[in-house]
Amino acid sequence: MTQAAQAYGKTATKTASPRDLEADLLLQAAAQLQSIRDSWASKHTELNAALTNNRKLWSLLVATVTRPDNPLPAPIRQNVANIGIYVFKQTLTAMANPKPEHLGALININRELASGLRGRA
């Protein structure tokens, strides 16, 4: 089972709603990336695993939001899909040229979307 799926399963039992679950997973992925960025010298070897985890999470989000039966309004669904495309491109950049400064956008996007999911945006 993938790390993202394991985290999803563990968090699912702790949260009351799918929105809270998604927010928790986004925050966990952001925290993992933040930890690597903050301790780059000792944790840079963990980068690919963290980026892969975040990409898998975003793959699930994009797949869910683009389903025809998704109840969200079309403009919101399109915005999340577009953000997902940006996340995928930024992930490839960070994997191809690993630098701590490539993580900031991914961390911020995850945190901002989590905040929006919790109604704090």
N, C-alpha and C positions, 0 to 999 in steps of 0.2 A: 504494500500500500504506500502511496506517495506521502511525503511529509505534509503537503497541503491537505490531502484527504484525511490524514490522521489528526491534524490540528482541527479540521472541520468537525470530525467526529467527536473529539474531546470537548470542543467548545459547544457543540450542539446540545449537550446535556446540561450545560450551565446557563444558557440564555433562554429568554422567554420568546423572542421573536426572530424571524429570519433576518430582519434588518440589524438587530443587535449582533447576531452571529456574524454577518458579513462585516460589520464594523469591528468586531473583536479580531477577526482574521486579518483584516487590513492593518489594524494596529500592531498585531503580532509580527507581521511581515515588515512593517515600518521599523519596529523596535529592533528586529534582527539586522536590518540594513544599517540602522543608526549605530548599533553596537560595533559593527564592522568598520564603519566610517570613523567612529571615535577612537578605535584601537587598531587602526590600519596596520601598523607594523607587526602586531602579533596575530591579527585575525584576517588578514587579506586572503589567506588560503581558504577561508570559508565563503568567499564571495560568490563563486559559481553556484554553490548549493543554495545560498540565500536568494540569488537572482532567479534560479530555477523555481524555487518555492513561490516566489512572488509572481513569476510568469504563469505558473499553473493556477494560482489563485485568480489572476486576471483572466486567464482563459475560461475558467468557470463562470466568472462574472459576465464576460462578454457573451459567452454562449447562452447564458440564462436571459440576459437582457435583450438579445436579438431573436429570441424565440417568438414566433407569431402569436402565441397565446399569452405572452407577457402582458400584464395589465397596466404597466406604466405608459404614460403618454408617449407618443412617437418621438417628440423632440428630446425628451429625457433619455429615452433608449438610444437615440442617435448620439447624443452627447457622451454617454457612458461608453459606447462603442468607439467613438473617436478618441476618447481618453485612453481606452485600452490599446488602440493602435499606437498612440504615442508611447505608452508604457512598454510595448513590445519593442519599438525602435530604440528607446532609451536603454532597455535591457541589453539589446544587441551591442550597442555602443559600449556599455560598461563591461560586457564580456570580452569584446574585441580589444579594448584599450582600458584595462582595469586601473581606475584612479578613484580615490575617495570622493572627489568633486563630482563624479558622475552619478552619485547616489542621491544627492539632495533632492532632485526633482521627483524621483520615485518615492522617497520618504514623505515629501510634502503632499504629493497626490494621494497617497494612501491615507495619510492623516486627515486631509481635507474631506475626502469622500466619507471616511468613517464619521467625521463630525457631522456631515450632512445626513448620513443615515440615522444618526441619533437625534437629529433635529436641532443641532447646535450651530448650523451654518449661518 
